Structure formats: structure tokens, C-alpha cells
Amino acid sequence: MQAEPLRLVPRAKHRKGAEVLMTRRQDDTSGPMERYGRKPVGAIPQVEETFGYLAPAYAAMNEFQVAIGESTFGGRPELETAKGLIDCETLTRLMLERARTAREAIRIGGRLIETHGWIDTGEALTVADPREVWVMEIIGPGKDAAGAVWAAQRVPDDHVSVVANAARIGELRLDAPDFFMASPNVAKVAEERGWWDPKGGTPFRFYEAYNPDGRVEFASTRREWRALDLLAPSLKFQPNANVFPFSVKPDQPVGPEKIMEIFRDTFEGTDFDMVKNITTTDADGKTVKSPLANPFMPYDMNPLFKINGGWGARGERPMARWYCMYVTVTQSRAWLPDPAGGILWFGYSNPAMAAYVPLYAGITALPEEYRTDGRTTGFSRRAAWWAFNRVATLAAHRWGDMRKDVAAVRDPMQEKLLASQKEIDEEAAKLLEKNPAAGRAFLTRKSADACNEAVNAYWNLGDHLWTKYDEKW
């Protein structure tokens, strides 16, 4: 995924009869740096008013605290089609532009892709608002066909769910609309293609019909296990299992700091740490993991460290990946006004080293460094992405030592930003009640302060790593 600069798209009114241009991602790998553009594929009717939202590549949160996360699962390639207008990036934008709740976002998104056609691979979207969280999974209708196949399942209020590049929705209980939604053709397409027999005695399951590979790839199932085991260790899930419950009740309440911790995970401390056997001898003669042991190696190095048959051609993947462009954790909080209640915690580059900054749903501007594209245009100190990516790239080379330097900068700053939310929440709520413009200005300033602190800290951290470990590679 390309590290696009963050965009803050404001609310807008549109003339009657207006249309909105539909575009599709177009990759360009001809040059030294990965790029992609957007190719026009048509247009659909515009609505009279669109809501404001924050977006890196995929739209992430709107002004009503509706938030979306994305996870590609690919699915059956024979269901892909070019006969349509809407891909995943476009859909997330349309949903956040038009919806005030998660449930409404799914209904709107479902109607749009059924009407105008889905032109992407299988995708899973997590859709949240202050009161509900849903998982929506989408696949194409088949070559030369137009439309979409989709299903959505609500996560119970006291549960957690995990999506790790594999479809997770199983049996559908469409007689319980508070927890399930789906396209009218959700089972029909599978039946017509012989992937499910209604007379066979087994219930229709979305993931079995449309993403069967997702249940046999450790790249997905092992991450599902790891996240669920970190959140609910009392359930003692088995790491080699290939089917887990759609959702479970965690052992403890889960806050954003716990999700950030999970995103940093590399299976360390388990049998599935890919570099656990890269060892050296310390000053006391003990065998220890080498400081050069690097869990962020490219896939072509995986066969050198194969364990338990898990490191195949695609590679078993921990949560933290070296090629990650950005990472988000969202909060939608019903007890606060929307401008303050919604927070997009945003981090650049490898999640194992990222620092998250709070971007509130009601902000009116972004700092220049977060609006500047650096990934496709080359190194620039004006682009925040390079501050974080430089640290991630350097630290991976001597991870055993440099991770301590990263943590020494990141952790106190992250703890401070998280701890400051209570005071910011209270002040913002008072200001928003008296003077909404003043409240938004306050939140904009607080987000900017956090962004500037993080960027400056990581520029300094990169310089520190470069000089401290000179000639120690």
C-alpha cells in the first residue's frame, strides 16, 4: 500500500443532478519507486450533501465517528470482474461521505456495489460507530457479471473480533437483522458454482464458499490465534487451529493501548518467532538471541528460517510487517460530542516501531508534514512518513539493540498522549457546547501539537540511531 499523505475532506453540498467520478487504482511499477494512480471508470449520482472525513489511502473516520478498517482476503479469483465502477478505496470514501452510523454505512455500501458493481478482490471492512461494530465482507459476482456478493456480521458489545487477511463470517442468520445483513445473492452464487449444496446437510458459511484458502493459510490463521490469545488467554486457543469463533469476550476491557501492543507483535516468546534460533554468545558465555535477528526480513529470506512448516512461499506473517505504510486504531465514544469523541490514532510505517498521534473527528486542518507526500516523490524532511520510515528501516538492521532505543522514545510519548485524553476530552466538551468553532480549533491545535512532537522525536531518534550504531552493523 502506498503511503499517501493524509487527507482531511470537508463536508460539502452538491447541486441537484451532480455526479461523482468513479476511479480505479492503477499500479505503476516501471520506475524505481512504487507508484499508483487512479484511472476514471465512470460516474454515479452524487448526493445533495457529503460528510467530512479523514483518509490516508482508505477513508478511515468521518465527522460522526463512523470508522472503517480494511483487510484484503482475495477470495476466489474467478469471481473478480472488471464490469463495474467501485473498488475498495472508493467504497470506503462513499460510505463515510454518506453515513451517520455503521449500520447505515453497510446498507449504503451494499446498495452501491450491488447497483454499480464491485471491481476489486475480496475485501473485509470493519465498520464502527459509537454504539456498534460490524465486519462486512465483499467478493465479486464473477467474470463479465456486474454487482457484488457481500455479508455483514455485528460484533457483540462485549466481544472482540479479528480479521487477518481472511474472511471471517461463517453461518448467516438473516432472521436476526440486528446482527446479520447480506446481499440477496449471497448463497445463490455459491450454489450455482457448486461451492455449496443446500441439500447437503451443512449450513452455508460465507468463508467456506468464497475464501476457503483463508482457513488453510497460517499467514492468516496464526495471526487470528495470536490476537485472540493475547486478548483472551483463558480460552486457550490452539495455534495450529484453522477455525476460530467469529468473536470472543476478552479477559479484560480493551483500550487503544492494547491494540497498539498487538500491532507491534512479532510472535516473540512463542514457537513461531521466526528468528528465535538466530543466536550468539553474550559476554557471560550464555547463548542468547542475536541482536541482528530481524523479524522483518523479506519473503525471499523466509525459507532460510523455516519452522513447523509455516514459512511457505507467501510466508507466515506476524502482526507487525516491515512493508506496512500506515496503521490506524480508531475510537468512537458515545459519551462525548462527535468532534471530540472520534479519534483516529494514526501511525506511519512498521507498526513495531510506530508512534500513534490522535487525530480528532472534529479537526479542521492537518499539519503540513502529514499532508506532504514523501513516499512517491523521494526523501524529504517535509514529509512525516520519512521520519518514521527511516527509524523503522534503521532499527530493523540491529533489532535486538535498537528496539530499546525506539521504545525509550516511543513509549513515554505514547503513554503521555494516551493519558492526556481525559483532560482534552473534558475541555473540548465544554468548548464545543459553548462555541463549536472554538472547540474544533482547540482539537485541531491538540492534534497538531501531537503530530509535531512525534515527528520531531522521530527525526531526532533516526539521527541518534545512525550515529550511535555507526560501524556496528
N, C-alpha and C positions, 0 to 999 in steps of 0.2 A: 504494500500500500504506500502510495506516495504521501510524503509529509506536506500536505497543503498547509498554507497559513490558515489560522483561524479566521472565520468569517462571522460577523455579527449582522444578521439580516433583520432590518426593522419591520415593524408592522406596516402594511400598505393597503391602500384602496385601489380598485381597478375598475375601469369603465365597463359598462354593460356590453357583453359580446366579445370581450377581450379573450385572447388565447395565451397559453403559456407554452413556450418552446420545450419540447422534449429532446433530450440528448442522450447519447450512449457513450460509455467510456471507450476510448481508443488508445491502445498502448503504442508506445514508440520506443523500441529498444535499439535503434540504429546508432545512437550516439554513445558516448562514454558514461552518461548518467541516465538512469531510468526516468522516462517521462510519460505522461499520458495527457490526452486532451479529451474533449467532449465533441462528438460528432452529432449534428442535428439529425433526428429521425422522424420528426413530425411535430404536431401540436395538439393540445387538448383544451377544452374550455376552461377559462380562468374563473375563480370565484370572485365575489364582489370585494372581499377583504381577506387578506392573508396575515397570519400572526407572525410575530418576531421570533427568531430562534438563533441559537449558536450552532456552528458547524465547523468541524475540521474538514475531513473528507465526507463522511456521513453526517447528516444532521443529527444533533445529539440532545438538545433540550430546547423547549420553547418557553414562551413567557408565562404559560400556565403550568409550568413544572412537569409537562409531559416529556419523558426522556426515552431515548431509543439507543440500544446497543446492537451490534451486528456480529454475526458469526457465520461464515460461509461453510456449507456442508456439501456442496457439489451435487450430490444425488445422482440419479440415473441420467447419463448423457443423452440418451435417446429422447428425453423429454425436453431438451433445450430447443428453442426456436428463435428465429430472427423476425418472426411475424408479430410485431408488437411495438410498443413505444416506451415502456417503463422498465428501467433497470433498478438495482437496489439503491444506489445513491440517490436517484431521482425519487424513488418511493419514500425514503426517509424524509426528504425535504417536503414532499407533498403532504405526508401525514402530519408533520409538525406545523406546517403552514395552516392546516385546516381543522385541527382537532383540539378540543379543550380537555379531553380525558383520554386515558389509554384505550378504553373500550371503544370510544368514538374513533380514535386513530386506526384501530384494526378494522372496524367496519368501513371506514372511508378508504383505507388502503386496499381492502379486499375488493370493494366495488370498482376501484380504479383499475386494478390489474385484471379483473375479470372482463371489464369493458374495453380497455385499451391494450391489453396484452403484456405479459411478463417476458422480458428478453434477457434473462440472466440465468446463472446456475442456481442450484438450491441454496437458499439463504434462511437463516434463523434470526429473527429480531426479538430482542427483549424490550418490551414496551411498558413503561411505568408511569404512574401519576401519584399524587399524594396518598391515594387510598387503595390502589390495585397495582399488581404486576402481572403481566402476561408474557407468554412466549408464542410468537407467531412464526410458522414455518411455511415456506413457499417453494414450489417447484413449477417448471414449465408444463404446458399441456401436450407437448410433442411436436416433432418436426412438422413444419408447414401448418401448424394449428395456431390459433390465436386465443388468448385467455390466460388462465392460471389455475393451479391447484394449490389450495392452502388450508391450513388448520391453525387454530389458536387454543391454548390452554392457560387458564389462570393459575398462578401460584397461590396457594392458601396463605392467609395473612401472617401466620406464624411459621412459615416454611421458607426454605431456600431451595433454589434450583440451579443447575449448572448446564451451560451449553458450551461445548468444546469442539466446534467444527464437526458436529454430527447431529442429525435430527434426534430430538428427544421426546416428541409427542407420540404416545402409543395409542391405546384404545380411546376412541372418541365416544363421549356420552352426550350426544347432541340434544338429549331431552333435559339436560342441565345447562341452560344457556348462561347462567351466571358463571360457569367455569369452562364452557367449551363453545367455540364457533368454528365454522368451516365453510368452504365453497360448496355449492350444490353437487359438484362433480368429484368430491374428494375420494369417494370409494369407487365410483364408476370407472375412472381412468385406470385404476389398478385392476379392476375386474376385467375390463376389456383387453388388457395386455397380459392377462394371465398371472398377475402378481398376487392376486387374492381371489379365493373361491368362496363366495357367500354360502355355499352348501358344504364347505369343507370342515365345518365344525370349530374353526378358530376365528376369533373376532378380528375385525380389520384393525391394523395398527399402522399408523402413518409411517413411522420409521422403518418398519419391515417392508412396506410396499415401495417406498420412494428413496430410502437411503440404507439399504441392507449392509453395504460396506462399512457404514459407520459403527456397526456393532462388532466388527472384527478387526478394527484398526486400533492398536494400542496408542497411536498418536492422539486419539480422541478418548477412548475409554479409560486409559490410565490417568488422564487429567481429570476426568469426571470423578474417578475414585479419589484422587489426591485432594481435590477441593472438598468433596463430601466428607472425607476422613478428617480433614482439618477443621471442618465446621461441626461435625457430629461424630467424634471418635467413638462414642459409646455404642454406635451401631455396628462397629467392627466390620465394615465392608471389606471384601476381598479384592486385592489389587488386580488379580487376573480375571475378574468377572467381566462380562461384556454387556450386562443389562443392570441398570440401577434404577431405583424409583425416580419418577419424574421430579419429585420434591421430597424433602425431609425436614423435620423440625430440628434446628441446630441445638447443640447442648447449651449454648449461651447466646444472649442477644448479639446481633451482628451490626457493627458500625463500619463506617468507611475505612477506618484504620485496619480492620481485619481483612477487608477486601484488598487493600493495598498490599498487605503482607502476603496474601495468597498469590497475587500477581507477581510478586518477587520470587516465588518458589521455583527451585530447580531440582526437586526431589532429594535434596541433600538430607542425609540422615536416614534414607531408605535404601533398599536394594537396587533402586532404579536410578540412583545417581550415576550418570554416565561416566563421570571421571573419578569415581571413588577408588579405582585401582591405579591411578597415576600418583605414585608415591615417591618420597625421597627420605633421606635420613636427617633428622634435626641435630642440633649441637649436642644433645644428650645421647645420641645414638639410637633414638626411637624412630620407628617407621611412621611417617605422617604423610598426609596428602600433600602433594607438591603445590607450592604457591603458583606454579604455572598451569595447574589443572584448570581447564577452561570449559565450562558447560555451555558455551556459546559458539561452538565450532560449527562451520557449515556442514550441510548434509553429506558432502562427499568425503568427510573425515569420519562419519559415524561408523562405518564398518571396522575401523581400527579399534573401536571400543565397544563392540557388540556385547550385550549382556542379555541373558534369558530370552534370546530370540527376538527382542523387542526393537532393535535398531535396524530397521529394514531400509528399503530404498527411499521411502518418504521420511523415515526417521521418527522415532518416538519423541514426542515433544513435551517438555515441561511447560509451565505457565509462562515463565519469562523467556522471551525469544530475542535474539540479537538483532533480527531484522525488523522488529516492531517499530513503526513510525510514530505512533502516539497511543496513549492509553487513557481511558476515562473511567471514573467512578462517579455515579450520579446520586444525589439525594433529592427526594421530593417530600416536603414536610407540610402536613395539613394544618398544623397549628400556627403557621406563620403566613403572612401575606405572600402571594406568589412571587413578587420580585425578590424577596429575601429567602423564601422557603426553598426555592430550587437552587441547587449548587451543582455545577459541573466541575468536579475535580479533574484537572487536566494535566497530563504529563507527556513529555516528549521522549522518544527513543526507548531503549531496552527497559522494560518495567523493573528489572532487578536493581536498576540504579536511578530510576526516575524520581523526581520530586513533583508532587502534585500541587497545583495552585487552585484556589477556589474562584470560580467564575460564576457570579450570581445571575439568576434568570432575569433580573431587572436592570443589568448594567446597560449603559448607553454607548460605551466605547471600549476598545481594546488597546493595550499598549502597542506601540509600533513594532517592537521585536516579535510579538505574537501575530502580527498582521503581515509580516515580511516573509516571502517565500525564499528559503535558502537551499532547500533540497535539490531543486532542479536547476538552479542558477549558479551553484558553486558556493564555496565557503564565504561567509560574511558574518562579521560581528554584529550586524544589524538584525540577524535572524536568530530568534531564541532556539530554534531547533539545533543549530550548530553548537551552542553552549552545552546542551545535554548530550547530543550525539558524540561530541568529542570526548567527554568524560566516559561514556559507555564504551567507546572504542578503545580508549587507552586502558581502562580498568580491566577489560576482558583479557588483556595480554598477561597480566600478573594478578589474576583474580584473588588468589589466596591472601595477598597482602593489600592490594589496592582497595578491595571491598571495605576494609576497615577505615581507610581514608574517606571513602564515599559515605559510609554510614556516619562518620563523625561530623560531616557537614549536613547530610540529608536529614538524619533522624531528629536532631534538636529543632531544625527548622520546620519539619513536618509536624512534630508534636506541638510547636508553638502555633502554627496555622490552624491546626485542629482545635486546640484549646481556646483560641481566640473567638471561635464561632459563637459561643454563648453571649459574650459581650456585644459582638457585632449584631447578632440576631435581635437582641433587646433594643439596641439603639436604632437599628433600621426599622423595626416595627413601630417605634414611637414616631420617627420621622415620616414614615410612609402614611401614617394615619393623619398627621397634621399637614404635611406638604409632600405629596407623592414625588414631585420633581426633586426636592431636596433629599428624599430617601434614596432615589435612584442615583443621584450624584454621590451620595455617601458610599453606596455599594460599589459604584464604579471606581471610586478612589481606593477603596479597600482591596478590590481585585487587582487594580494596577500596582498598588504597593506590594502585594504578594508576588505578582509576576516579576516586578523589578528586583525584589530581594532574591528570588530564586535564580533568575538569570545571572545576576552579578555573582552570586555564590558559586554557581557552576562554572562561570568563566574563570574565577579565581581557583576553583578546585582543579580545573583542567591544567592551568599553569603549574599548580602545585604538583600534580601527578607527573607532569612532563619533566620537571626539574628534580623532584625527589628520587625518582627511579631512573634517572639518566644512567646508562651503561649497566643497568640491572635487568635487562630484558632476557 
